[in-house]
Amino acid sequence: MTIAASDVAKWLYRLDAGYTWTSPFPLDADFAFRDSSGRVRLILERNGAITVTRGYTWNGCSPKFRVLDLLVGTPEGVVSARTGQRKTYFASLVHDALYQFLADGLPLSRRQADHVFLSLMRESNYLFAPLYWLFVRAFGRLVHFATRRRRDWHGAMLRLDDDAPPATLAAMPAAAGAAPPVRLASLDHLVLTVADIDASIAFYERVLGMRAETFGAGRRALAFGSQKLNLHRAGSEFTPHAAAPTRGSADLCFLTDIALDDVISHLAACGVAVEEGPVPRTGATGPIRSVYLRDPDGNLIEVANRAA
């Protein structure tokens, strides 16, 4: 995405990748908020998840603390060892985005937005979080009103379709001339970190009908359809690998044409417990009906039929 030089100069921060945090405020629907060019800037989900999209620009805490700015400069806090960002970075990001759309049908109150601000600062162990929150409660509305013309977005809210919110978002118009530089076609493979590669192969072959493959210098994988799962043994991962490869951290959904009742019978015959289901869910292409189970490493595996 391109961004004007004047915008870079105008704002202290620019978000290089989308950021999601789950708030304690569930909603009755999913919502997206876009600016006047059609670009989605903020997404709120019914489970409380709040996503600020890539390219969002903001001034950290400074727009809300002009008095402190005059006294001590922009009060952004020390850098967090966990995130590599200042301790107020994500708190100010989410809070700023929520404030931008307060007048555009945001399903959260200003008090709730301020609570999000406080919660995110507490998560980063920021010492002055209560003080910042008090300033927001006292002056946030006034400062937001005084600076509203600095980012004249004329925002719009969209209540997303319950059945397929991702498809609805994908169809929303973006800014003119802002075509993505990369367009992905499909998923090729995922990597599972496992305790015992042979045990994982035996499970996925017997229970889910995958095909074991060997490639490269003795590496193992499980093939299904036109995709595969590459297997890494915990503690001996191939490089490069994820920053924190962890057993049991995966949550995968597989589609099957086999009737779900037959799948459940097969799982019982294999001695595999159904953790949940059958239950209705929303997949990438529409409604699905799913059952859940665990693999030997505790990964959550969802097996689903497309709903008729």
C-alpha positions as a printed NumPy array, in Angstrom:
array([[  0.   ,   0.   ,   0.   ],
       [  1.3  ,   3.451,  -0.82 ],
       [  0.944,   6.326,   1.586],
       [  1.465,  10.013,   0.946],
       [  4.632,  11.605,   2.295],
       [  2.505,  14.297,   3.899],
       [  0.612,  11.628,   5.844],
       [  3.858,  10.081,   7.099],
       [  4.972,  13.484,   8.33 ],
       [  1.587,  14.186,   9.875],
       [  1.357,  11.054,  12.008],
       [  3.878,   9.553,  14.407],
       [  3.143,   5.871,  13.709],
       [  2.049,   3.716,  10.776],
       [  0.875,   0.119,  11.287],
       [  2.832,  -2.249,   9.017],
       [  0.646,  -5.321,   9.67 ],
       [ -2.916,  -5.735,  10.889],
       [ -3.304,  -5.998,  14.672],
       [ -6.049,  -7.962,  16.476],
       [ -6.901,  -7.968,  20.17 ],
       [ -9.923,  -9.583,  21.844],
       [-11.836,  -7.218,  24.099],
       [-14.241,  -8.204,  26.907],
       [-17.163,  -6.73 ,  24.927],
       [-19.007,  -9.305,  22.754],
       [-21.353,  -7.943,  20.096],
       [-24.514,  -9.18 ,  18.385],
       [-22.904,  -9.038,  14.917],
       [-19.643,  -8.384,  13.058],
       [-18.934,  -4.813,  11.928],
       [-16.467,  -3.177,   9.553],
       [-15.646,   0.532,   9.37 ],
       [-14.185,   2.154,   6.284],
       [-12.957,   5.594,   5.361],
       [-14.29 ,   7.75 ,   2.514],
       [-12.053,   5.97 ,  -0.025],
       [-13.606,   2.609,   0.85 ],
       [-10.606,   1.224,   2.709],
       [-11.496,  -0.888,   5.746],
       [ -9.731,   0.574,   8.778],
       [-11.408,  -1.204,  11.696],
       [-13.203,  -4.549,  12.17 ],
       [-15.204,  -5.546,  15.263],
       [-16.301,  -9.167,  15.635],
       [-19.091, -10.668,  17.697],
       [-16.586, -12.517,  19.928],
       [-15.112,  -9.166,  20.979],
       [-12.126,  -9.231,  18.621],
       [-10.981,  -5.793,  17.433],
       [ -8.774,  -5.564,  14.328],
       [ -7.024,  -2.427,  13.105],
       [ -5.882,  -2.915,   9.517],
       [ -2.464,  -2.456,   7.938],
       [ -1.527,   1.106,   6.999],
       [ -3.398,   2.791,   9.86 ],
       [ -1.602,   5.986,  10.954],
       [ -1.903,   7.673,  14.341],
       [ -0.001,   9.821,  16.82 ],
       [  0.307,   7.427,  19.722],
       [ -1.008,   8.806,  22.984],
       [ -0.14 ,  12.393,  22.13 ],
       [ -3.505,  13.519,  20.684],
       [ -5.131,  12.675,  24.02 ],
       [ -2.493,  14.156,  26.337],
       [ -1.692,  17.667,  25.099],
       [ -1.039,  18.938,  28.633],
       [  1.525,  16.207,  29.302],
       [  3.051,  16.828,  25.872],
       [  3.792,  20.405,  26.856],
       [  5.369,  19.307,  30.128],
       [  7.354,  16.171,  29.281],
       [  7.04 ,  15.565,  25.546],
       [  5.133,  12.733,  23.885],
       [  4.521,  10.282,  26.763],
       [  4.822,   7.004,  24.884],
       [  6.432,   4.891,  27.582],
       [  9.456,   2.598,  27.527],
       [  9.921,  -0.157,  24.953],
       [  8.369,  -3.525,  25.835],
       [ 10.767,  -6.468,  25.581],
       [  7.85 ,  -8.691,  24.565],
       [  6.561,  -6.658,  21.599],
       [  9.549,  -4.511,  20.654],
       [  7.235,  -1.486,  20.7  ],
       [  6.631,   1.185,  23.303],
       [  4.267,   0.016,  26.016],
       [  1.507,   2.392,  24.926],
       [  1.851,   1.516,  21.214],
       [ -0.986,  -0.995,  20.774],
       [ -3.188,   0.626,  23.42 ],
       [ -3.023,   3.977,  21.642],
       [ -3.514,   2.305,  18.237],
       [ -6.752,   0.519,  19.129],
       [ -8.066,   3.429,  21.179],
       [ -7.396,   5.901,  18.366],
       [ -9.175,   3.695,  15.813],
       [-12.208,   3.272,  18.072],
       [-12.414,   7.032,  18.658],
       [-12.239,   7.716,  14.901],
       [-15.529,   5.892,  14.363],
       [-17.443,   6.869,  17.508],
       [-19.761,   9.039,  15.404],
       [-20.199,   6.413,  12.676],
       [-22.212,   3.812,  14.556],
       [-19.443,   2.215,  16.616],
       [-21.213,  -0.432,  18.764],
       [-18.99 ,   0.44 ,  21.736],
       [-19.412,   3.455,  23.994],
       [-16.63 ,   5.936,  24.71 ],
       [-16.359,   4.43 ,  28.199],
       [-15.841,   0.98 ,  26.683],
       [-13.237,   2.345,  24.254],
       [-11.405,   3.905,  27.196],
       [-11.598,   0.577,  29.057],
       [ -9.922,  -1.102,  26.067],
       [ -7.156,   1.518,  26.28 ],
       [ -6.595,   0.762,  29.968],
       [ -6.667,  -3.019,  29.473],
       [ -4.054,  -2.953,  26.708],
       [ -1.724,  -0.756,  28.759],
       [ -2.099,  -3.116,  31.712],
       [ -1.274,  -6.078,  29.482],
       [  2.02 ,  -4.372,  28.607],
       [  2.69 ,  -3.713,  32.333],
       [  2.778,   0.035,  31.796],
       [  3.276,   1.703,  35.186],
       [  1.313,   4.879,  34.418],
       [ -1.71 ,   3.139,  32.856],
       [ -4.205,   4.406,  35.5  ],
       [ -2.952,   7.994,  35.071],
       [ -3.313,   7.837,  31.302],
       [ -6.782,   6.351,  31.654],
       [ -7.825,   9.194,  33.989],
       [ -6.653,  11.777,  31.445],
       [ -8.619,   9.978,  28.732],
       [-11.766,   9.938,  30.834],
       [-11.362,  13.618,  31.698],
       [-10.207,  15.063,  28.379],
       [-10.647,  12.406,  25.67 ],
       [-13.971,  13.688,  24.353],
       [-12.776,  17.307,  24.317],
       [ -9.513,  16.537,  22.501],
       [-11.24 ,  14.231,  20.018],
       [-13.728,  16.979,  19.177],
       [-10.995,  19.622,  18.862],
       [ -8.875,  17.485,  16.511],
       [-11.678,  15.878,  14.492],
       [-10.83 ,  17.815,  11.311],
       [ -7.254,  16.546,  11.22 ],
       [ -8.474,  13.205,   9.848],
       [-11.651,  13.967,   7.928],
       [-12.586,  10.418,   6.943],
       [-16.393,  10.6  ,   6.779],
       [-16.389,   7.017,   8.029],
       [-19.052,   4.438,   7.239],
       [-20.158,   1.35 ,   9.161],
       [-21.077,  -1.967,   7.55 ],
       [-22.869,  -4.69 ,   9.499],
       [-21.447,  -7.9  ,   8.057],
       [-23.44 , -10.873,   6.804],
       [-23.728, -13.536,   9.512],
       [-23.049, -16.394,   7.084],
       [-19.911, -15.173,   5.357],
       [-18.276, -12.081,   6.85 ],
       [-14.875, -12.738,   5.187],
       [-16.466, -12.78 ,   1.723],
       [-18.337,  -9.586,   2.51 ],
       [-15.124,  -7.884,   3.58 ],
       [-13.308,  -9.051,   0.468],
       [-15.998,  -7.47 ,  -1.698],
       [-15.739,  -4.062,  -0.052],
       [-14.193,  -1.419,  -2.323],
       [-10.664,  -0.231,  -1.626],
       [ -9.079,   3.067,  -2.447],
       [ -8.737,   3.805,  -6.148],
       [ -5.403,   2.643,  -7.505],
       [ -4.599,   0.714,  -4.321],
       [ -4.55 ,  -2.775,  -5.851],
       [ -2.608,  -5.208,  -3.654],
       [  0.94 ,  -5.896,  -4.911],
       [  0.515,  -9.632,  -4.179],
       [ -2.552, -11.778,  -4.765],
       [ -2.494, -15.226,  -3.154],
       [ -4.069, -18.163,  -4.979],
       [ -4.197, -21.044,  -2.501],
       [ -2.604, -22.701,   0.507],
       [  0.238, -25.111,  -0.331],
       [  1.243, -26.559,   3.032],
       [  1.298, -26.043,   6.778],
       [  3.878, -27.203,   9.319],
       [  3.01 , -29.184,  12.448],
       [  5.488, -29.452,  15.303],
       [  5.042, -32.915,  16.834],
       [  6.592, -35.074,  19.551],
       [  6.742, -38.253,  17.463],
       [  6.645, -38.089,  13.67 ],
       [  5.848, -41.795,  13.247],
       [  2.966, -41.588,  15.729],
       [  1.557, -38.539,  13.955],
       [  1.765, -40.261,  10.572],
       [  0.017, -43.349,  11.947],
       [ -2.785, -41.216,  13.407],
       [ -3.436, -39.084,  10.345],
       [ -3.29 , -42.076,   7.979],
       [ -5.599, -44.246,  10.092],
       [ -8.046, -41.619,  11.323],
       [ -8.151, -39.024,   8.54 ],
       [ -6.987, -40.97 ,   5.488],
       [ -3.95 , -38.825,   4.681],
       [ -0.99 , -40.169,   2.694],
       [  2.527, -40.224,   4.134],
       [  5.229, -38.751,   1.905],
       [  9.007, -38.454,   2.129],
       [ 10.777, -35.564,   0.429],
       [ 14.098, -33.744,   0.494],
       [ 16.69 , -35.225,   2.824],
       [ 14.345, -37.629,   4.578],
       [ 11.715, -35.088,   5.556],
       [  8.179, -36.368,   6.192],
       [  4.784, -34.958,   5.282],
       [  1.104, -35.903,   5.182],
       [ -0.697, -35.249,   1.901],
       [ -4.419, -34.664,   1.365],
       [ -6.132, -33.199,  -1.679],
       [ -3.662, -30.75 ,  -3.234],
       [ -2.16 , -29.702,   0.114],
       [  0.08 , -31.263,   2.725],
       [  1.208, -31.026,   6.336],
       [  4.981, -30.962,   6.77 ],
       [  6.095, -32.514,  10.058],
       [  8.816, -31.119,  12.325],
       [  9.932, -33.013,  15.42 ],
       [  9.817, -30.754,  18.488],
       [ 13.32 , -29.646,  19.403],
       [ 14.738, -30.602,  15.995],
       [ 12.826, -28.256,  13.701],
       [ 14.045, -27.593,  10.187],
       [ 15.14 , -24.034,   9.453],
       [ 13.763, -21.558,   8.854],
       [ 10.901, -22.168,  11.24 ],
       [  8.308, -20.227,  13.226],
       [  9.525, -17.94 ,  15.99 ],
       [  8.088, -20.233,  18.673],
       [  7.261, -23.681,  17.217],
       [  4.985, -25.346,  19.747],
       [  3.283, -28.723,  20.006],
       [ -0.491, -28.622,  20.283],
       [ -0.894, -25.003,  19.156],
       [ -2.576, -25.707,  15.8  ],
       [ -6.308, -25.364,  15.113],
       [ -7.057, -26.844,  11.683],
       [-10.273, -27.362,   9.735],
       [-10.533, -29.997,   6.983],
       [-13.433, -30.46 ,   4.561],
       [-14.663, -33.92 ,   3.591],
       [-17.312, -35.281,   1.225],
       [-17.941, -38.201,   3.596],
       [-21.178, -37.723,   5.541],
       [-20.472, -36.413,   9.017],
       [-22.424, -39.245,  10.66 ],
       [-20.113, -41.716,   8.915],
       [-17.1  , -39.69 ,  10.055],
       [-18.31 , -39.919,  13.657],
       [-18.78 , -43.692,  13.352],
       [-15.267, -44.026,  11.926],
       [-13.791, -41.976,  14.761],
       [-15.512, -44.229,  17.29 ],
       [-14.118, -47.315,  15.548],
       [-10.639, -45.754,  15.753],
       [-11.071, -45.023,  19.447],
       [-10.917, -41.263,  18.893],
       [-13.225, -39.137,  21.032],
       [-15.366, -36.4  ,  19.514],
       [-14.645, -33.291,  21.555],
       [-17.581, -31.294,  20.184],
       [-20.191, -31.591,  17.471],
       [-21.807, -31.902,  15.133],
       [-22.193, -28.108,  15.256],
       [-22.85 , -25.424,  12.61 ],
       [-19.918, -23.187,  11.751],
       [-18.946, -20.645,   9.092],
       [-16.158, -21.73 ,   6.752],
       [-14.174, -19.813,   4.159],
       [-16.807, -20.361,   1.466],
       [-19.978, -20.487,   3.548],
       [-21.823, -22.541,   6.187],
       [-20.336, -25.862,   7.299],
       [-21.241, -28.584,   9.816],
       [-18.333, -29.747,  11.963],
       [-17.016, -32.192,  14.535],
       [-13.897, -31.605,  16.622],
       [-11.208, -34.025,  17.811],
       [ -7.601, -33.952,  19.035],
       [ -4.487, -35.415,  17.445],
       [ -1.702, -37.054,  19.527],
       [ -0.104, -33.662,  20.247],
       [ -3.337, -32.007,  21.34 ],
       [ -3.892, -29.997,  18.163],
       [ -7.556, -29.189,  17.626],
       [ -8.786, -30.831,  14.427],
       [-12.109, -29.864,  12.847],
       [-13.652, -32.137,  10.198],
       [-16.541, -30.579,   8.296],
       [-19.12 , -30.99 ,   5.569],
       [-20.272, -28.028,   3.518],
       [-23.86 , -27.273,   4.523],
       [-26.499, -27.974,   1.891]])
